């Protein structure tokens, strides 16, 4: 009999094998499993939120490493599809402040080649939220199936639909088409988290605050914006709050936004803000509530940047940091 705890969070999206620089020089790289949605699933699971990842796993050696990571983190394996295609790759380079830039190799990768029947037709009652993110939202043939899943779950009203567009302009096709698709996705989300870079892509020339208001007008009950070293802010039903970025010695920023998202989902679950009748559950968030959410998630991100690669904190590490 399986001792797997039933999932409360389902994450849809890609894994990517990150090729990270090392201290040994630019010609010595370290392969580390990553990918925004996978990182978010790991971050949530490490904090104690039972999580399932819906993902297509490549058939190569990198795929074996990816699957081993997900299983070692205790993720529900029932959503992992063994695919024939290879794994997606991302070569990460860091600037002087540890900020990461990615050069992707993914045209024939498994992650966005969802086939009819591979994504579940329904979720069991214990699932409280479905989260989708990043490149798998945009690349066909799978993007259309992911969009249909989000539209279906938004219409059912039994789970909270959450979204992190995590836009990578170099690999999501025509900018105008990608922008229109991202805004359609936003209209299906109850909770939307975006970076200031995402907002600059979606609403060129507008301030992050104005862009966040525009996103909120599309339908999300909660919009959260990360600003890197400047912290984060949130909007919900006319209430807003902001927090500064916690102090941290930055090694690199790989996975920081994903850790923020995973911690945000965990805290929303702890506060009983995820589940059936999503808009009602998110109604009445106060400035104090938003500040607590942001502080919790920002602290998780701050812990992640202190170590190499996408390595989010455990519940104990985050608790110790919050108590510091």
N, C-alpha and C positions, 0 to 999 in steps of 0.2 A: 504494500500500500504506500502511495506517495505521501511524503510529509510536507509537500509544497503548500504553503499558505495561499489561499485563493487571492488572486490579484485584485487590488482596488484601483490601480492605475494601469492603463494600457497605453503604450507609446508606439507610434507608427513612424518608421523612418529608417535612415541608413546607418550603417557602420562604415567607417573609412579607416584604412590603415595609415596612420600618420608616420611620416618619416621625419624624425626630429633631429635637429643639430645636437651635437654633444660637445663636451669640453675638449675633446681630442682634435678638433679642427673641422672645417667645412666638408671634408671628404670622408668623415666617419659619422654615419647616421645611426639612429636608434629607431627600430620599428616598434610602434606602440598602437594598439587598437584605439580608435577614436570614432569620430562622427557625432555631430550634435545630438541627434535623438538618442543614440546609444549612450552617450555621456550623461544625458539627462536621466535616462532610465537607471543607470548605475548610481547617479547622485541620489535619486529618490530612494532607491533600494538600500543604499548604505545608511540612510537616515531612518529606515524602518518602515517605509511604505511598500507593501507587497506590490510588485510591478511585473508586468509582462511586456516584452518587446516584440512587436510584429516587424519582422525583418527577413530579408532574403540574404542568406549567407553564401559567399562565394565558394567555389569548388577547389581553390588553390590552398597553398600552405598558409597564406595570410588568413584565409577563411577559417582554417583550423585554429589559429591563434585567436581570432575574433570570437568564435564559438566558445573556446575555453575561457576567455575573459567573462563572457556573459554568464556562463554556468557557475564560474567561481564566485561571482557576485550575488548568486542566489536568485537571479531572475527566472521567472516562469518560462521554461523552454518551449511551451506548446505553440508559441507563435513564430518560431524560427523555421524558415523554409530552407531546405538544402537545395541550392540553385546550381545550375550547370555553369553559369557565367563566372568570371573572375571577380576579385574584390576591387573596390575603389581604393585609389591611392591619393595621398596628399603630401607633397613636400612642403614642410613648414620652414620658413626663415624668420628670424627674430631681429627686430631693430634694437637700438641701444637701450630702449626702455623695457625690453622683453615682450613687446607687442608682436603677435604672430601674423604673418601673411602666408597664404597657401597657394601652391601651384598644383592644380588637380590633374589626375589621370583617371578618367572615369567613363569614357564614351561607351565601352562595352560592359560596364560593371553590372553585377547582379542586382544591386540595391533598388533600382527604379524600374525593374522589368516585371512588376507584378502582373500576374495572369488572372483572368476571371476564375473565381473560386478559391484563390489563395487567401484573400482577406476574409475574415469571419463575417457571416451574414447576420450575426447578433452577438451580444455580450450577455454573460450571466448576470443575475441581479446584483451580485457583490461588487461589480465594477462600478466605480463612482466617477471616473474621469477618463477621457480619451484625449491624448496629447499628440499633436503632429507638428513636425518641424522640418525646416531646412531644405536641402536639395531635393529630397524625395517629393516635396510639394510641387515641384516645378518641372521635373524631367519626365517625359513620356517614354514608354507607354504607361508607366505606373501612376503618374500624377493624376490622370483622370479617375482612376479607381480610388485613389486616396481622397480626392475631392468628393466623390460620390459617397464614400463612407462618412466623411464629416457632415455632409448635407443630411444624410439619413439620421445620424445620431443627434444632430441639432434638432431635427424635426420630431424625433421620438421624445425628447425632453426628459430622458431617464438618466443621462450622464452629463457631466460638465465637459464641454468641448474646450480645450485649451490649445493655444497656438503660439509658436515662436518662428516667424518667417526666416530668421537667420540668413538673410539674403546674401548670396555669393554671385555678384553680377557676371563674373567671367564664365559661369557654367550653367546659367539658367535660361539662355536663349535671348530672344528679342526683348529689350528692356520694356517697351510699351506693353507687350503681351504679358510679360512676367509681372509688371506692375498691376495690370488689370486682374490677373489671376490672384495675386496676393490680396488685393482688396476684396475679391469674392470670398477668399478664405476667411478674411477678417470678419465678414458679415455672418459667417457660420460659427464664430467663436464666442464663448461666454467670457473667457479670460484670454487676453492677448498680451504677450510680452514681446517687446521689440527693443533693439539697440538704437542709439542715435544715428548710427550708420544706416540701419534699416529705414528709419524715418526720412533720412536725406534722400534715399533712393525712391521711396514711395511718394514723397511730397517735396520735390526739389525747391530750394529757396525758402522754405518755411521753417520756423523755429521748431525745436522738438516739442515744445508745449502746444503750439498750434497744430502740429501734425498729430499729436496724441489726441487732441480734441476731435480732430477730423476722423480718426480711427474709432473713437468712442461713439461718434455719431452714426457709424455703420451698424452698431448693435452690441459690441462687447460690453458686459456689465463692469468689467475691471480691465483697465489698460495700465500696464507697467512698462516703464522705459528705463533702460540702463544707459548710463552716461560715462562708462569707464571710470577713470580716476575722479570724475566729478560726482559720482554717486548714482542715485536713482530716484525716480519719482513715480507716483501712481495717481490715477484718476478713477473715481467710481461714483456715478450718480451725482455729479456736481461737487463731490468732496475730493480734496487732493492732499497729498503729503509728499515730503521728500526727505532723503537722508544723505549724508556725505558718505564717501567711500571709506571703509575702515582702514586704519593704518596697516600696511603690509610691506614686507620686503619682497619685491617682485622678482621672481625667477623667470617666469614667462606667463602669458595670459591664455595659454591653450586650455580650453574647457571652462574658463571662468563663467561665461554667460550660461553655459549648460548647467554648471553647478548651481548658479543662481536660480535657474528655472526648476531644477529638481527640488531645491530647498523650498521654493515658493509653493510648489505643488504639495510637498509634505506638510508645510505649515497650514495651507488651506484645508487639507484633509484633517489635520488635528483639530482645527477650529470648526469642523463640520460644515465647511463651505462648499464641499463637492458632493454631487449626487443628484437624485431626481429633483425636478423643478429647479433647475440651475439658477435662473434669474432670482427667484425668491431667496435661495440660499445666500446669494451674493448681495442682496438688498440690505441696506442699513449699515454698510461698512462706515465706520467713523474715521476721522483723521488719526486717532490713536490706533485703531485697528490697522490702517494702512501703514503707519509708521512701524508697527511691530512686524508686519509682513516683510516690509522692505529691509528692516534691520536684520532680520533672521536670514533672508536670502543673500543680502550683501555680505554678511559675515561668512557665509559658505563660500561665496566667490573669492573673498579676500584670502581665505585659507588655501584655496586652490592655487592662486597665483604664487604662493610661496614655495611651490615644488614643481618639478618638471612634468610637463604633459598634462593630460586630462586625468587628474587624480583627486576627485572630490573628497571632502571630509567624511569620516564616519560620524555616527551620532555622538560618540564620546568625544571625538576631537572638536566637533562643533559646540557641544555643551561646555567643554573646557574653555574654548575661545570666547564664547558668550559670557562666561563667568569671569574672564580675565579683567 
